[in-house]
Amino acid sequence: MRIVLLLISILALGACTSSGGRTEGSISTDSLLASTSASGSSSQDYRIGANDLLRINVFRVPDLSFDEIRVDASGVIQMPLIGTVQAESLTPDELGESLAARLGAQYLRNPQVTVTVLEAASQKITVDGAVTQPGVYEMQGRTTLLQAVAMARGPVTEADLRSVVVFRTIDGQRQFAVFDLAAIRAGEAPDPVVLGDDVIVVDASRLSAALQQAVRALPALAVFRFL
């Protein structure tokens, strides 16, 4: 596989902090990014945020179904019969399961609930580096790495597509993964799904010398789990 994936904990974008001559940080074996599955499912990875626009369908119960329902600023939705329901930080599947459990507890027998994200108003990503139009972009639902780079009008001609970095904060720590965008374009590697607040830098060779040194110092490739 031509995709290159490295995971490392870092304290700040483009910098490494040392203590007593030792670089702080550790390799994570958890998945940094959720990737596209063979079936193209998107409900396993995207997490709902405040102000997202959802569609909720309760099978054969039109009075409990909504073509459009907005998550409020506190991250909840209001549903008939069951009232306030936490939506923020859940995947669409998880929210559907939560609604089904609450409806099934008192009102319906084996309810089937489907949740779809129509507009990811709260999810923004930053695309920087060797792209035509760097900036902050708002995602409209599920977005892959290729789509994110396309939002920035694509890479510039001289960009090194073999080293595209995705930064993410996991459990309060900044981590990153390096992908071969050329291989993804050619269909030789999966196109990973990016999440809200990710920072994408095209052409890792343009990163700071300190960060490049940290990447080279990794003792082994980290495990990457595909869905």
KOLTOR-260429 format. One line per field, with one value per residue (C-alpha): x negated, y, z negated; residue in three letters. Coordinates in steps of 0.1 Angstrom, whole numbers, plus 5000, padded with zeros to 4 digits. Example, Ala and Ser with C-alpha at 12.3 -4.5 7.8 and 13.67 -1.06 7.14 Angstrom:
X = c(4877; 4863);
Y = c(4955; 4989);
Z = c(4922; 4929);
r = c(ALA; SER);
This chain:
X = c(5000; 4985; 5004; 4979; 4995; 4977; 4992; 4975; 4987; 4976; 4982; 4987; 4990; 4955; 4936; 4923; 4917; 4887; 4879; 4843; 4834; 4862; 4890; 4925; 4951; 4959; 4971; 5008; 5021; 5056; 5072; 5066; 5090; 5122; 5119; 5144; 5158; 5163; 5201; 5196; 5213; 5210; 5229; 5201; 5177; 5194; 5203; 5232; 5225; 5244; 5265; 5264; 5295; 5309; 5335; 5352; 5374; 5393; 5405; 5443; 5448; 5450; 5460; 5425; 5406; 5390; 5376; 5356; 5348; 5320; 5297; 5298; 5267; 5266; 5264; 5299; 5331; 5367; 5388; 5426; 5434; 5398; 5388; 5351; 5326; 5288; 5275; 5241; 5211; 5232; 5230; 5262; 5265; 5260; 5286; 5310; 5304; 5310; 5343; 5354; 5346; 5365; 5395; 5395; 5395; 5430; 5446; 5437; 5429; 5395; 5393; 5369; 5353; 5330; 5310; 5294; 5271; 5284; 5261; 5230; 5232; 5209; 5182; 5153; 5119; 5087; 5069; 5034; 5001; 4995; 5032; 5046; 5069; 5059; 5086; 5113; 5141; 5175; 5182; 5216; 5220; 5195; 5163; 5132; 5096; 5099; 5131; 5115; 5085; 5109; 5126; 5093; 5093; 5069; 5031; 5007; 4987; 4955; 4971; 4958; 4990; 4972; 4971; 5004; 5008; 5040; 5038; 5064; 5070; 5076; 5082; 5067; 5035; 5026; 5018; 5013; 5014; 4995; 5013; 5003; 5029; 5015; 5022; 5057; 5065; 5053; 5076; 5046; 5054; 5086; 5098; 5101; 5130; 5120; 5137; 5146; 5116; 5091; 5062; 5050; 5016; 5007; 4970; 4955; 4920; 4932; 4937; 4913; 4879; 4888; 4919; 4902; 4875; 4901; 4917; 4884; 4876; 4906; 4894; 4923; 4954; 4985; 5015; 5043; 5077; 5100; 5138);
Y = c(5000; 5033; 5052; 5064; 5068; 5081; 5090; 5111; 5132; 5168; 5198; 5224; 5226; 5227; 5225; 5199; 5206; 5190; 5184; 5176; 5169; 5144; 5151; 5148; 5128; 5092; 5071; 5063; 5029; 5041; 5052; 5089; 5091; 5072; 5060; 5053; 5018; 4996; 5002; 5040; 5042; 5076; 5071; 5054; 5083; 5117; 5132; 5156; 5191; 5221; 5238; 5208; 5202; 5167; 5145; 5120; 5092; 5070; 5042; 5043; 5071; 5104; 5124; 5116; 5121; 5154; 5163; 5190; 5195; 5217; 5208; 5238; 5256; 5234; 5203; 5189; 5184; 5185; 5155; 5148; 5125; 5121; 5158; 5169; 5145; 5149; 5149; 5166; 5143; 5113; 5097; 5096; 5058; 5064; 5091; 5069; 5041; 5066; 5078; 5042; 5032; 5060; 5057; 5019; 5022; 5036; 5044; 5022; 4986; 4980; 5014; 5019; 5053; 5067; 5099; 5117; 5148; 5173; 5202; 5201; 5238; 5235; 5215; 5234; 5224; 5243; 5235; 5250; 5245; 5241; 5246; 5272; 5289; 5281; 5289; 5276; 5257; 5245; 5209; 5199; 5164; 5137; 5149; 5130; 5142; 5145; 5166; 5188; 5196; 5203; 5229; 5248; 5247; 5218; 5216; 5239; 5224; 5220; 5204; 5170; 5150; 5121; 5139; 5155; 5159; 5158; 5172; 5163; 5168; 5135; 5135; 5169; 5160; 5171; 5142; 5139; 5114; 5116; 5104; 5099; 5119; 5108; 5072; 5081; 5100; 5069; 5046; 5028; 5039; 5046; 5082; 5089; 5109; 5142; 5155; 5190; 5210; 5190; 5209; 5197; 5207; 5198; 5190; 5181; 5192; 5227; 5221; 5234; 5217; 5207; 5188; 5171; 5159; 5145; 5125; 5111; 5101; 5078; 5042; 5025; 5030; 5032; 5010; 5024; 5008; 5010; 5007);
Z = c(5000; 5011; 4983; 4957; 4922; 4892; 4859; 4832; 4803; 4806; 4783; 4811; 4848; 4864; 4832; 4807; 4770; 4753; 4716; 4705; 4741; 4746; 4770; 4754; 4772; 4780; 4810; 4809; 4822; 4824; 4857; 4863; 4892; 4902; 4937; 4964; 4962; 4992; 4990; 4988; 4954; 4937; 4905; 4887; 4886; 4887; 4854; 4851; 4839; 4827; 4854; 4877; 4899; 4896; 4913; 4889; 4902; 4879; 4901; 4907; 4881; 4900; 4869; 4854; 4886; 4898; 4932; 4914; 4877; 4864; 4835; 4812; 4799; 4768; 4789; 4784; 4805; 4793; 4802; 4797; 4768; 4756; 4754; 4752; 4768; 4768; 4804; 4803; 4804; 4815; 4850; 4869; 4862; 4825; 4824; 4843; 4817; 4788; 4803; 4810; 4774; 4759; 4782; 4778; 4740; 4738; 4771; 4800; 4806; 4822; 4838; 4868; 4868; 4895; 4890; 4919; 4917; 4943; 4934; 4911; 4902; 4872; 4889; 4903; 4916; 4924; 4957; 4959; 4976; 5014; 5025; 5048; 5021; 4985; 4959; 4935; 4952; 4939; 4946; 4959; 4944; 4949; 4965; 4976; 4979; 5017; 5014; 4987; 5010; 5038; 5016; 5017; 5055; 5055; 5051; 5069; 5097; 5077; 5047; 5034; 5032; 5015; 4982; 4973; 4935; 4915; 4880; 4854; 4817; 4799; 4761; 4759; 4778; 4813; 4836; 4873; 4902; 4935; 4967; 5003; 5021; 5055; 5046; 5033; 5066; 5086; 5066; 5051; 5015; 4996; 4993; 4956; 4941; 4924; 4894; 4880; 4868; 4888; 4903; 4937; 4950; 4986; 4991; 4958; 4970; 4964; 4927; 4900; 4897; 4861; 4871; 4900; 4877; 4853; 4881; 4892; 4856; 4853; 4846; 4864; 4885; 4864; 4870; 4892; 4890; 4920; 4915);
r = c(MET; ARG; ILE; VAL; LEU; LEU; LEU; ILE; SER; ILE; LEU; ALA; LEU; GLY; ALA; CYS; THR; SER; SER; GLY; GLY; ARG; THR; GLU; GLY; SER; ILE; SER; THR; ASP; SER; LEU; LEU; ALA; SER; THR; SER; ALA; SER; GLY; SER; SER; SER; GLN; ASP; TYR; ARG; ILE; GLY; ALA; ASN; ASP; LEU; LEU; ARG; ILE; ASN; VAL; PHE; ARG; VAL; PRO; ASP; LEU; SER; PHE; ASP; GLU; ILE; ARG; VAL; ASP; ALA; SER; GLY; VAL; ILE; GLN; MET; PRO; LEU; ILE; GLY; THR; VAL; GLN; ALA; GLU; SER; LEU; THR; PRO; ASP; GLU; LEU; GLY; GLU; SER; LEU; ALA; ALA; ARG; LEU; GLY; ALA; GLN; TYR; LEU; ARG; ASN; PRO; GLN; VAL; THR; VAL; THR; VAL; LEU; GLU; ALA; ALA; SER; GLN; LYS; ILE; THR; VAL; ASP; GLY; ALA; VAL; THR; GLN; PRO; GLY; VAL; TYR; GLU; MET; GLN; GLY; ARG; THR; THR; LEU; LEU; GLN; ALA; VAL; ALA; MET; ALA; ARG; GLY; PRO; VAL; THR; GLU; ALA; ASP; LEU; ARG; SER; VAL; VAL; VAL; PHE; ARG; THR; ILE; ASP; GLY; GLN; ARG; GLN; PHE; ALA; VAL; PHE; ASP; LEU; ALA; ALA; ILE; ARG; ALA; GLY; GLU; ALA; PRO; ASP; PRO; VAL; VAL; LEU; GLY; ASP; ASP; VAL; ILE; VAL; VAL; ASP; ALA; SER; ARG; LEU; SER; ALA; ALA; LEU; GLN; GLN; ALA; VAL; ARG; ALA; LEU; PRO; ALA; LEU; ALA; VAL; PHE; ARG; PHE; LEU);
